[in-house]
């Protein structure tokens, strides 16, 4: 016999998490970024693309901190696009949240922009039904895909802008 208990909960909606940017947490993220064999492929004029020096050096630590800040900004941008898409289709958005608890490896142990999307609250019966429905799953997937396409478009536009500025000497 399976008995199912449900506590009344009226919370619904979405929220997207990024790794917190405070100094204590940044140290953890910096260590992960510094220890990475391969750093996220996107480059910026602000970030030196060579990352092969001794990781114990102060220069390597500074470079890892720069990457960490860079990834934070990119993660924040992508997370906001995801939440904007959810809002556009009428979902309640709790916004972009910062997370710093240990063990959230999708956010902590990455040397690239990263987000964790919470698509709803199964503790609310109507929300659970929506999340289990084909329509709900299609809508959620479409929102995330649209956000990723918009993010990719932003990256490509920024890259074209940087190349144009480089060619004109700006």
C-alpha positions in Angstrom: 0.0 0.0 0.0 1.3 3.4 -1.0 0.1 6.4 1.0 0.8 9.8 -0.4 0.8 12.8 1.9 0.7 16.4 0.6 1.2 19.5 2.6 -0.8 22.5 1.4 1.5 24.7 -0.7 0.5 27.5 -3.0 3.9 28.3 -4.4 4.2 28.0 -8.1 6.6 29.3 -10.8 10.1 29.1 -11.9 13.5 30.3 -10.7 17.0 30.0 -12.3 20.1 29.7 -10.2 23.6 30.9 -10.8 26.7 30.4 -8.6 26.9 33.2 -6.0 29.5 35.9 -6.5 30.6 36.6 -2.9 34.3 36.3 -2.1 34.1 33.1 -0.1 32.2 31.3 -2.8 34.4 32.8 -5.6 37.4 31.1 -4.0 35.8 27.7 -4.5 34.8 28.5 -8.1 38.3 30.0 -8.8 39.9 26.8 -7.6 37.7 24.8 -10.0 38.4 27.2 -12.9 42.1 27.3 -12.2 42.3 23.5 -12.0 40.4 23.0 -15.3 42.4 21.4 -18.1 40.3 23.1 -20.6 38.6 26.5 -20.0 35.4 27.5 -21.7 36.0 28.2 -25.4 34.6 31.7 -25.5 37.3 34.4 -25.3 37.1 38.1 -24.4 39.4 41.0 -24.9 39.4 41.3 -21.1 40.6 37.8 -20.5 44.0 36.5 -21.7 43.5 33.3 -23.6 46.7 31.7 -22.4 46.0 29.6 -19.3 48.9 27.3 -19.1 51.2 28.8 -16.5 51.8 27.4 -13.0 48.5 27.5 -11.2 50.3 28.4 -7.9 51.4 31.8 -9.3 49.6 34.9 -8.4 49.1 35.7 -12.1 47.3 32.4 -12.6 45.1 33.0 -9.6 44.2 36.5 -10.9 43.4 35.1 -14.3 41.2 32.4 -12.7 39.4 35.2 -10.8 38.8 37.1 -14.0 37.4 34.0 -15.7 35.2 33.4 -12.6 33.8 37.0 -12.8 33.4 36.6 -16.6 31.5 33.3 -16.2 29.3 34.9 -13.5 28.2 37.7 -15.8 27.5 35.2 -18.7 25.6 32.9 -16.4 23.5 35.8 -15.1 22.7 36.9 -18.7 21.6 33.4 -19.7 19.6 32.9 -16.5 17.7 36.2 -17.1 16.9 35.2 -20.6 15.4 31.9 -19.3 13.3 33.7 -16.7 12.2 36.3 -19.3 11.0 33.4 -21.6 9.0 31.8 -18.7 7.4 35.2 -17.9 6.6 35.8 -21.5 4.4 32.6 -21.6 2.7 33.6 -18.4 4.6 31.5 -15.8 5.3 33.2 -12.5 9.1 33.9 -12.3 10.9 34.2 -9.0 13.8 35.5 -11.0 17.5 34.8 -11.0 18.8 33.5 -7.7 22.4 33.0 -6.5 23.3 29.7 -4.9 26.4 28.9 -2.9 25.6 25.7 -1.1 28.2 23.0 -1.6 27.3 20.0 -3.7 25.6 21.9 -6.5 28.2 20.8 -9.0 26.3 21.9 -12.1 27.1 25.5 -10.8 30.2 25.1 -8.7 32.4 22.8 -10.6 32.3 24.4 -14.1 34.8 26.4 -16.0 32.1 28.0 -18.2 28.8 29.9 -17.7 26.3 27.6 -16.0 22.7 27.8 -14.7 20.3 25.5 -12.8 16.7 25.9 -14.0 13.9 25.1 -11.5 10.9 24.6 -13.7 8.2 24.4 -11.0 7.1 23.2 -7.6 5.7 19.7 -7.5 4.5 20.4 -4.0 1.6 22.3 -5.5 -0.9 19.9 -7.1 -1.8 22.1 -10.1 1.9 22.8 -10.7 2.7 19.1 -10.5 0.0 18.3 -13.1 1.4 21.0 -15.4 4.9 19.7 -15.1 3.7 16.1 -15.9 1.6 17.2 -18.9 2.9 17.1 -22.4 1.8 20.7 -22.9 3.7 21.8 -19.8 6.9 20.0 -20.8 6.7 21.3 -24.3 6.2 24.8 -23.1 9.1 24.6 -20.6 11.5 23.1 -23.2 10.5 25.7 -25.7 11.2 28.5 -23.2 14.7 27.1 -22.4 15.5 26.6 -26.1 14.4 30.1 -27.0 16.5 31.5 -24.2 19.6 29.6 -25.4 19.0 30.8 -29.0 18.8 34.4 -27.7 21.9 33.9 -25.7 23.8 32.5 -28.7 22.6 35.4 -30.8 24.0 37.8 -28.2 27.3 36.0 -28.2 27.5 36.1 -32.0 26.6 39.8 -32.1 29.2 40.6 -29.5 31.8 38.6 -31.4 31.0 40.4 -34.6 31.2 43.7 -32.8 34.6 42.8 -31.3 36.0 41.7 -34.7 34.7 44.9 -36.3 36.3 47.0 -33.6 39.5 45.1 -34.0 39.6 45.7 -37.7 39.0 49.4 -37.3 41.6 49.7 -34.6 39.2 50.7 -31.8 
